[in-house]
Amino acid sequence: VAKKVSGFTKQRVIGMAGILDSARFRLFIAQELNVSVRDVQAMVLGGHGDSMVPLVRYSTVSGIPISELISAERIEALVTRARNGGIEIVNFLKTGSAYYAPSSAAVEMVEAIARNSNRVLPCSAWLEGEYGLNGVYCGVPVKLNANGIEQILELKLTDQEIAGLKKSADDVTANIKKLDI
């Protein structure tokens, strides 16, 4: 919708997508291992909630895969917690809590653009064949700088991850159709 209404190029219409969910996922991993969140690298693609695609096999603590540090059962529990993270925060803070974390994610994007820093962040980007998706915005890793989205980074995904990303894109398409724009 924003791309259509604004007339901006696809590089300049960007959504925060997985920045917030990635931050939550990193926090939950750090808490599980009692380590600094600064040492945790993790990324969530796709949409919010059930349509998010946490890239567990790319998640590390100081370069060590989390699968070497956390059991598969605990990793799955962390993924579930990340999927429900927004609900957890809203229940904790009650009224008016839904703007703190999104604001922080937006600041991270603005800083990457304003500082021309080439940050790699999971942002909602217009896809034209990347990840097998066309004509839809979806949360994928991008290089973000003063030009906006400089590059969409295509990672090798498992069949399950690709299916999750496709479901997320299908959800976006269905929601846009409801808008009748």
FIKOLZA-1660 file (N, C-alpha, C; in steps of 0.1 Angstrom, whole numbers, plus 5000, padded with zeros to 4 digits):
% residues 181
   i   px   py   pz ch aa at
   1 5008 4988 5000  A  V  N
   1 5000 5000 5000  A  V CA
   1 5009 5013 5000  A  V  C
   2 5019 5013 5009  A  A  N
   2 5027 5025 5010  A  A CA
   2 5035 5027 4997  A  A  C
   3 5040 5016 4991  A  K  N
   3 5047 5017 4978  A  K CA
   3 5038 5023 4967  A  K  C
   4 5026 5018 4967  A  K  N
   4 5016 5022 4956  A  K CA
   4 5012 5037 4958  A  K  C
   5 5009 5040 4970  A  V  N
   5 5005 5054 4973  A  V CA
   5 5016 5064 4972  A  V  C
   6 5028 5061 4977  A  S  N
   6 5039 5070 4978  A  S CA
   6 5046 5073 4964  A  S  C
   7 5046 5062 4956  A  G  N
   7 5053 5063 4943  A  G CA
   7 5068 5062 4945  A  G  C
   8 5073 5059 4957  A  F  N
   8 5087 5057 4960  A  F CA
   8 5092 5044 4954  A  F  C
   9 5105 5043 4951  A  T  N
   9 5111 5031 4946  A  T CA
   9 5110 5020 4957  A  T  C
  10 5111 5007 4953  A  K  N
  10 5110 4996 4962  A  K CA
  10 5121 4997 4973  A  K  C
  11 5132 5003 4970  A  Q  N
  11 5143 5005 4980  A  Q CA
  11 5140 5014 4991  A  Q  C
  12 5131 5023 4989  A  R  N
  12 5127 5034 4999  A  R CA
  12 5115 5031 5007  A  R  C
  13 5108 5020 5004  A  V  N
  13 5096 5016 5011  A  V CA
  13 5100 5003 5019  A  V  C
  14 5102 5005 5032  A  I  N
  14 5108 4995 5041  A  I CA
  14 5099 4993 5053  A  I  C
  15 5097 4980 5057  A  G  N
  15 5090 4978 5069  A  G CA
  15 5099 4972 5080  A  G  C
  16 5096 4973 5092  A  M  N
  16 5105 4968 5103  A  M CA
  16 5105 4953 5104  A  M  C
  17 5095 4946 5099  A  A  N
  17 5095 4931 5099  A  A CA
  17 5101 4925 5112  A  A  C
  18 5112 4917 5110  A  G  N
  18 5117 4909 5121  A  G CA
  18 5127 4916 5130  A  G  C
  19 5129 4929 5129  A  I  N
  19 5139 4935 5138  A  I CA
  19 5134 4933 5153  A  I  C
  20 5122 4936 5155  A  L  N
  20 5116 4935 5169  A  L CA
  20 5117 4920 5174  A  L  C
  21 5112 4911 5165  A  D  N
  21 5111 4897 5169  A  D CA
  21 5125 4891 5170  A  D  C
  22 5135 4896 5162  A  S  N
  22 5148 4891 5163  A  S CA
  22 5154 4895 5177  A  S  C
  23 5151 4908 5181  A  A  N
  23 5157 4913 5194  A  A CA
  23 5151 4905 5205  A  A  C
  24 5138 4902 5204  A  R  N
  24 5132 4893 5215  A  R CA
  24 5138 4879 5215  A  R  C
  25 5140 4873 5203  A  F  N
  25 5146 4860 5203  A  F CA
  25 5160 4860 5208  A  F  C
  26 5168 4870 5205  A  R  N
  26 5181 4871 5210  A  R CA
  26 5181 4872 5226  A  R  C
  27 5172 4880 5231  A  L  N
  27 5170 4882 5245  A  L CA
  27 5167 4869 5252  A  L  C
  28 5158 4861 5246  A  F  N
  28 5153 4849 5252  A  F CA
  28 5165 4839 5252  A  F  C
  29 5173 4839 5242  A  I  N
  29 5185 4830 5241  A  I CA
  29 5195 4834 5252  A  I  C
  30 5197 4847 5253  A  A  N
  30 5207 4852 5263  A  A CA
  30 5202 4848 5277  A  A  C
  31 5189 4850 5280  A  Q  N
  31 5184 4846 5293  A  Q CA
  31 5186 4831 5296  A  Q  C
  32 5183 4823 5286  A  E  N
  32 5184 4809 5287  A  E CA
  32 5198 4805 5291  A  E  C
  33 5208 4811 5285  A  L  N
  33 5222 4808 5287  A  L CA
  33 5229 4816 5297  A  L  C
  34 5222 4826 5303  A  N  N
  34 5228 4836 5312  A  N CA
  34 5241 4842 5306  A  N  C
  35 5239 4847 5294  A  V  N
  35 5250 4855 5287  A  V CA
  35 5245 4868 5283  A  V  C
  36 5254 4877 5279  A  S  N
  36 5251 4890 5274  A  S CA
  36 5244 4889 5261  A  S  C
  37 5233 4896 5259  A  V  N
  37 5226 4896 5246  A  V CA
  37 5235 4902 5235  A  V  C
  38 5245 4909 5239  A  R  N
  38 5254 4914 5228  A  R CA
  38 5262 4903 5222  A  R  C
  39 5263 4891 5228  A  D  N
  39 5270 4880 5223  A  D CA
  39 5261 4871 5214  A  D  C
  40 5248 4874 5214  A  V  N
  40 5239 4865 5207  A  V CA
  40 5235 4871 5193  A  V  C
  41 5237 4863 5183  A  Q  N
  41 5232 4867 5169  A  Q CA
  41 5221 4857 5166  A  Q  C
  42 5210 4863 5162  A  A  N
  42 5198 4855 5157  A  A CA
  42 5190 4864 5148  A  A  C
  43 5183 4858 5139  A  M  N
  43 5174 4866 5130  A  M CA
  43 5161 4858 5128  A  M  C
  44 5150 4866 5127  A  V  N
  44 5137 4861 5125  A  V CA
  44 5132 4867 5112  A  V  C
  45 5128 4859 5102  A  L  N
  45 5122 4864 5090  A  L CA
  45 5107 4863 5090  A  L  C
  46 5101 4867 5079  A  G  N
  46 5087 4866 5077  A  G CA
  46 5079 4877 5085  A  G  C
  47 5067 4873 5090  A  G  N
  47 5059 4882 5097  A  G CA
  47 5059 4880 5112  A  G  C
  48 5049 4884 5119  A  H  N
  48 5048 4884 5133  A  H CA
  48 5040 4872 5138  A  H  C
  49 5043 4868 5150  A  G  N
  49 5035 4857 5156  A  G CA
  49 5037 4844 5149  A  G  C
  50 5026 4837 5146  A  D  N
  50 5027 4824 5140  A  D CA
  50 5034 4823 5126  A  D  C
  51 5034 4835 5119  A  S  N
  51 5041 4835 5106  A  S CA
  51 5055 4838 5106  A  S  C
  52 5061 4840 5118  A  M  N
  52 5075 4843 5119  A  M CA
  52 5084 4830 5117  A  M  C
  53 5095 4832 5111  A  V  N
  53 5104 4822 5108  A  V CA
  53 5118 4824 5114  A  V  C
  54 5119 4819 5127  A  P  N
  54 5132 4821 5134  A  P CA
  54 5143 4812 5127  A  P  C
  55 5154 4818 5124  A  L  N
  55 5165 4810 5117  A  L CA
  55 5174 4804 5128  A  L  C
  56 5169 4793 5134  A  V  N
  56 5176 4787 5145  A  V CA
  56 5190 4783 5142  A  V  C
  57 5192 4777 5130  A  R  N
  57 5205 4771 5126  A  R CA
  57 5215 4782 5123  A  R  C
  58 5211 4794 5121  A  Y  N
  58 5220 4806 5119  A  Y CA
  58 5222 4813 5133  A  Y  C
  59 5215 4809 5143  A  S  N
  59 5216 4816 5156  A  S CA
  59 5229 4811 5164  A  S  C
  60 5236 4821 5169  A  T  N
  60 5249 4818 5176  A  T CA
  60 5251 4826 5188  A  T  C
  61 5260 4821 5197  A  V  N
  61 5265 4829 5208  A  V CA
  61 5280 4829 5207  A  V  C
  62 5285 4841 5204  A  S  N
  62 5299 4843 5201  A  S CA
  62 5304 4833 5191  A  S  C
  63 5296 4831 5180  A  G  N
  63 5300 4822 5169  A  G CA
  63 5297 4807 5172  A  G  C
  64 5292 4804 5183  A  I  N
  64 5289 4790 5187  A  I CA
  64 5274 4788 5183  A  I  C
  65 5271 4778 5175  A  P  N
  65 5257 4775 5172  A  P CA
  65 5249 4772 5185  A  P  C
  66 5237 4778 5186  A  I  N
  66 5229 4775 5198  A  I CA
  66 5226 4761 5200  A  I  C
  67 5226 4753 5189  A  S  N
  67 5223 4739 5190  A  S CA
  67 5233 4731 5198  A  S  C
  68 5245 4737 5199  A  E  N
  68 5256 4731 5207  A  E CA
  68 5255 4735 5222  A  E  C
  69 5246 4745 5225  A  L  N
  69 5245 4750 5239  A  L CA
  69 5232 4747 5245  A  L  C
  70 5222 4745 5237  A  I  N
  70 5208 4744 5242  A  I CA
  70 5202 4732 5236  A  I  C
  71 5194 4724 5243  A  S  N
  71 5188 4712 5238  A  S CA
  71 5177 4716 5228  A  S  C
  72 5174 4707 5219  A  A  N
  72 5164 4709 5209  A  A CA
  72 5150 4713 5215  A  A  C
  73 5147 4706 5226  A  E  N
  73 5134 4709 5233  A  E CA
  73 5134 4724 5238  A  E  C
  74 5145 4728 5244  A  R  N
  74 5146 4742 5249  A  R CA
  74 5146 4752 5238  A  R  C
  75 5152 4749 5227  A  I  N
  75 5152 4758 5215  A  I CA
  75 5138 4760 5210  A  I  C
  76 5131 4749 5209  A  E  N
  76 5117 4750 5205  A  E CA
  76 5108 4758 5215  A  E  C
  77 5111 4757 5227  A  A  N
  77 5104 4765 5237  A  A CA
  77 5107 4780 5236  A  A  C
  78 5120 4783 5232  A  L  N
  78 5124 4797 5230  A  L CA
  78 5117 4802 5217  A  L  C
  79 5116 4794 5207  A  V  N
  79 5109 4798 5195  A  V CA
  79 5095 4801 5198  A  V  C
  80 5088 4792 5205  A  T  N
  80 5074 4795 5209  A  T CA
  80 5073 4807 5217  A  T  C
  81 5082 4810 5226  A  R  N
  81 5082 4822 5234  A  R CA
  81 5084 4834 5226  A  R  C
  82 5093 4833 5216  A  A  N
  82 5095 4845 5206  A  A CA
  82 5082 4847 5198  A  A  C
  83 5075 4836 5194  A  R  N
  83 5063 4838 5187  A  R CA
  83 5052 4845 5195  A  R  C
  84 5052 4843 5208  A  N  N
  84 5042 4848 5217  A  N CA
  84 5048 4860 5225  A  N  C
  85 5059 4865 5221  A  G  N
  85 5066 4876 5229  A  G CA
  85 5058 4889 5230  A  G  C
  86 5051 4892 5219  A  G  N
  86 5043 4904 5220  A  G CA
  86 5032 4903 5230  A  G  C
  87 5025 4892 5231  A  I  N
  87 5015 4890 5240  A  I CA
  87 5020 4890 5254  A  I  C
  88 5032 4884 5256  A  E  N
  88 5038 4884 5269  A  E CA
  88 5041 4899 5274  A  E  C
  89 5046 4907 5265  A  I  N
  89 5049 4921 5269  A  I CA
  89 5036 4929 5272  A  I  C
  90 5026 4927 5263  A  V  N
  90 5013 4934 5265  A  V CA
  90 5007 4930 5279  A  V  C
  91 5007 4917 5282  A  N  N
  91 5002 4912 5295  A  N CA
  91 5009 4918 5307  A  N  C
  92 5022 4920 5305  A  F  N
  92 5031 4925 5316  A  F CA
  92 5028 4940 5318  A  F  C
  93 5028 4948 5307  A  L  N
  93 5027 4962 5308  A  L CA
  93 5013 4967 5308  A  L  C
  94 5004 4959 5303  A  K  N
  94 4990 4963 5302  A  K CA
  94 4988 4973 5291  A  K  C
  95 4981 4984 5294  A  T  N
  95 4977 4994 5285  A  T CA
  95 4989 5002 5279  A  T  C
  96 4988 5004 5266  A  G  N
  96 4998 5013 5259  A  G CA
  96 5012 5008 5258  A  G  C
  97 5014 4994 5259  A  S  N
  97 5027 4989 5259  A  S CA
  97 5032 4985 5245  A  S  C
  98 5024 4986 5235  A  A  N
  98 5027 4981 5222  A  A CA
  98 5036 4990 5214  A  A  C
  99 5040 5002 5219  A  Y  N
  99 5048 5011 5211  A  Y CA
  99 5063 5011 5215  A  Y  C
 100 5067 5006 5227  A  Y  N
 100 5080 5007 5231  A  Y CA
 100 5090 4999 5222  A  Y  C
 101 5088 4986 5220  A  A  N
 101 5097 4978 5212  A  A CA
 101 5096 4982 5197  A  A  C
 102 5084 4985 5191  A  P  N
 102 5084 4989 5177  A  P CA
 102 5092 5003 5176  A  P  C
 103 5091 5011 5185  A  S  N
 103 5099 5024 5185  A  S CA
 103 5114 5021 5184  A  S  C
 104 5118 5012 5192  A  S  N
 104 5132 5009 5193  A  S CA
 104 5137 5003 5179  A  S  C
 105 5128 4994 5173  A  A  N
 105 5131 4988 5160  A  A CA
 105 5132 4999 5149  A  A  C
 106 5123 5008 5150  A  A  N
 106 5122 5019 5140  A  A CA
 106 5135 5028 5141  A  A  C
 107 5139 5030 5154  A  V  N
 107 5152 5038 5156  A  V CA
 107 5164 5031 5150  A  V  C
 108 5164 5018 5152  A  E  N
 108 5175 5010 5146  A  E CA
 108 5176 5011 5131  A  E  C
 109 5164 5011 5124  A  M  N
 109 5164 5013 5110  A  M CA
 109 5168 5027 5106  A  M  C
 110 5162 5037 5113  A  V  N
 110 5166 5051 5110  A  V CA
 110 5181 5054 5111  A  V  C
 111 5187 5048 5122  A  E  N
 111 5201 5050 5124  A  E CA
 111 5209 5044 5113  A  E  C
 112 5205 5032 5108  A  A  N
 112 5212 5025 5097  A  A CA
 112 5211 5034 5084  A  A  C
 113 5200 5040 5082  A  I  N
 113 5198 5048 5070  A  I CA
 113 5206 5061 5072  A  I  C
 114 5204 5068 5083  A  A  N
 114 5210 5081 5085  A  A CA
 114 5225 5080 5086  A  A  C
 115 5230 5070 5091  A  R  N
 115 5245 5068 5093  A  R CA
 115 5251 5061 5081  A  R  C
 116 5243 5057 5071  A  N  N
 116 5248 5050 5059  A  N CA
 116 5257 5038 5063  A  N  C
 117 5252 5030 5073  A  S  N
 117 5260 5020 5079  A  S CA
 117 5260 5006 5073  A  S  C
 118 5252 5003 5063  A  N  N
 118 5252 4990 5057  A  N CA
 118 5248 4979 5067  A  N  C
 119 5239 4982 5076  A  R  N
 119 5235 4972 5086  A  R CA
 119 5227 4961 5079  A  R  C
 120 5229 4949 5083  A  V  N
 120 5221 4938 5079  A  V CA
 120 5210 4935 5089  A  V  C
 121 5198 4938 5085  A  L  N
 121 5186 4937 5094  A  L CA
 121 5175 4930 5087  A  L  C
 122 5166 4923 5094  A  P  N
 122 5155 4917 5088  A  P CA
 122 5143 4927 5086  A  P  C
 123 5142 4932 5074  A  C  N
 123 5132 4942 5071  A  C CA
 123 5122 4937 5061  A  C  C
 124 5111 4943 5061  A  S  N
 124 5101 4940 5051  A  S CA
 124 5105 4947 5038  A  S  C
 125 5107 4938 5027  A  A  N
 125 5112 4943 5014  A  A CA
 125 5103 4938 5003  A  A  C
 126 5102 4945 4992  A  W  N
 126 5095 4941 4981  A  W CA
 126 5103 4931 4973  A  W  C
 127 5097 4919 4972  A  L  N
 127 5104 4908 4966  A  L CA
 127 5100 4906 4951  A  L  C
 128 5110 4904 4943  A  E  N
 128 5108 4901 4929  A  E CA
 128 5116 4889 4925  A  E  C
 129 5112 4877 4931  A  G  N
 129 5119 4865 4928  A  G CA
 129 5128 4860 4939  A  G  C
 130 5132 4868 4948  A  E  N
 130 5140 4864 4959  A  E CA
 130 5132 4854 4968  A  E  C
 131 5138 4844 4972  A  Y  N
 131 5132 4834 4980  A  Y CA
 131 5120 4827 4974  A  Y  C
 132 5119 4828 4960  A  G  N
 132 5108 4823 4953  A  G CA
 132 5095 4830 4954  A  G  C
 133 5096 4843 4959  A  L  N
 133 5084 4851 4961  A  L CA
 133 5084 4863 4952  A  L  C
 134 5072 4867 4947  A  N  N
 134 5071 4878 4937  A  N CA
 134 5060 4887 4941  A  N  C
 135 5062 4900 4940  A  G  N
 135 5052 4910 4941  A  G CA
 135 5046 4911 4955  A  G  C
 136 5054 4909 4965  A  V  N
 136 5049 4910 4979  A  V CA
 136 5060 4915 4988  A  V  C
 137 5056 4922 4998  A  Y  N
 137 5065 4926 5009  A  Y CA
 137 5066 4915 5019  A  Y  C
 138 5078 4911 5023  A  C  N
 138 5080 4901 5033  A  C CA
 138 5093 4904 5041  A  C  C
 139 5094 4899 5053  A  G  N
 139 5106 4901 5061  A  G CA
 139 5117 4892 5057  A  G  C
 140 5128 4898 5052  A  V  N
 140 5140 4891 5048  A  V CA
 140 5152 4899 5052  A  V  C
 141 5164 4893 5052  A  P  N
 141 5176 4900 5055  A  P CA
 141 5180 4910 5044  A  P  C
 142 5182 4923 5048  A  V  N
 142 5186 4933 5038  A  V CA
 142 5198 4940 5043  A  V  C
 143 5205 4946 5034  A  K  N
 143 5216 4956 5037  A  K CA
 143 5209 4970 5036  A  K  C
 144 5209 4977 5048  A  L  N
 144 5202 4989 5049  A  L CA
 144 5212 5001 5050  A  L  C
 145 5211 5011 5042  A  N  N
 145 5220 5023 5042  A  N CA
 145 5213 5035 5037  A  N  C
 146 5220 5045 5034  A  A  N
 146 5214 5058 5030  A  A CA
 146 5205 5057 5017  A  A  C
 147 5207 5047 5010  A  N  N
 147 5199 5044 4998  A  N CA
 147 5186 5037 5001  A  N  C
 148 5184 5033 5014  A  G  N
 148 5173 5024 5018  A  G CA
 148 5178 5010 5017  A  G  C
 149 5171 5001 5011  A  I  N
 149 5175 4987 5009  A  I CA
 149 5185 4987 4998  A  I  C
 150 5197 4985 5001  A  E  N
 150 5208 4984 4991  A  E CA
 150 5208 4970 4985  A  E  C
 151 5205 4960 4993  A  Q  N
 151 5206 4946 4988  A  Q CA
 151 5197 4937 4996  A  Q  C
 152 5190 4928 4990  A  I  N
 152 5183 4917 4997  A  I CA
 152 5193 4905 4997  A  I  C
 153 5196 4900 5009  A  L  N
 153 5205 4889 5011  A  L CA
 153 5197 4876 5011  A  L  C
 154 5200 4868 5001  A  E  N
 154 5193 4855 5000  A  E CA
 154 5202 4844 5007  A  E  C
 155 5196 4839 5018  A  L  N
 155 5203 4828 5026  A  L CA
 155 5197 4815 5020  A  L  C
 156 5205 4805 5022  A  K  N
 156 5200 4791 5019  A  K CA
 156 5191 4787 5030  A  K  C
 157 5179 4785 5027  A  L  N
 157 5169 4781 5037  A  L CA
 157 5165 4766 5035  A  L  C
 158 5161 4760 5046  A  T  N
 158 5155 4746 5045  A  T CA
 158 5141 4747 5039  A  T  C
 159 5136 4735 5035  A  D  N
 159 5123 4735 5030  A  D CA
 159 5113 4740 5040  A  D  C
 160 5115 4737 5052  A  Q  N
 160 5105 4741 5063  A  Q CA
 160 5106 4756 5064  A  Q  C
 161 5118 4762 5064  A  E  N
 161 5119 4777 5065  A  E CA
 161 5113 4784 5052  A  E  C
 162 5115 4778 5041  A  I  N
 162 5109 4783 5028  A  I CA
 162 5094 4783 5029  A  I  C
 163 5089 4772 5034  A  A  N
 163 5074 4770 5036  A  A CA
 163 5069 4781 5046  A  A  C
 164 5076 4783 5056  A  G  N
 164 5072 4793 5066  A  G CA
 164 5072 4807 5060  A  G  C
 165 5082 4810 5052  A  L  N
 165 5083 4823 5046  A  L CA
 165 5072 4825 5035  A  L  C
 166 5069 4814 5028  A  K  N
 166 5058 4815 5018  A  K CA
 166 5045 4817 5026  A  K  C
 167 5042 4811 5037  A  K  N
 167 5030 4812 5044  A  K CA
 167 5029 4827 5049  A  K  C
 168 5040 4832 5054  A  S  N
 168 5040 4846 5058  A  S CA
 168 5037 4856 5047  A  S  C
 169 5042 4853 5035  A  A  N
 169 5039 4862 5023  A  A CA
 169 5025 4860 5019  A  A  C
 170 5020 4848 5020  A  D  N
 170 5006 4845 5016  A  D CA
 170 4996 4853 5026  A  D  C
 171 5000 4853 5039  A  D  N
 171 4992 4861 5049  A  D CA
 171 4992 4876 5046  A  D  C
 172 5004 4881 5041  A  V  N
 172 5004 4895 5038  A  V CA
 172 4995 4898 5026  A  V  C
 173 4996 4889 5016  A  T  N
 173 4988 4891 5004  A  T CA
 173 4973 4891 5007  A  T  C
 174 4969 4881 5016  A  A  N
 174 4955 4880 5020  A  A CA
 174 4950 4892 5027  A  A  C
 175 4959 4898 5036  A  N  N
 175 4955 4910 5043  A  N CA
 175 4954 4922 5034  A  N  C
 176 4962 4923 5024  A  I  N
 176 4962 4934 5015  A  I CA
 176 4949 4934 5007  A  I  C
 177 4945 4921 5003  A  K  N
 177 4933 4920 4995  A  K CA
 177 4921 4924 5003  A  K  C
 178 4921 4922 5016  A  K  N
 178 4910 4927 5025  A  K CA
 178 4908 4942 5024  A  K  C
 179 4919 4949 5022  A  L  N
 179 4919 4964 5022  A  L CA
 179 4912 4969 5009  A  L  C
 180 4911 4961 4999  A  D  N
 180 4904 4965 4986  A  D CA
 180 4909 4979 4981  A  D  C
 181 4923 4980 4980  A  I  N
 181 4929 4992 4975  A  I CA
 181 4934 4990 4961  A  I  C
% end
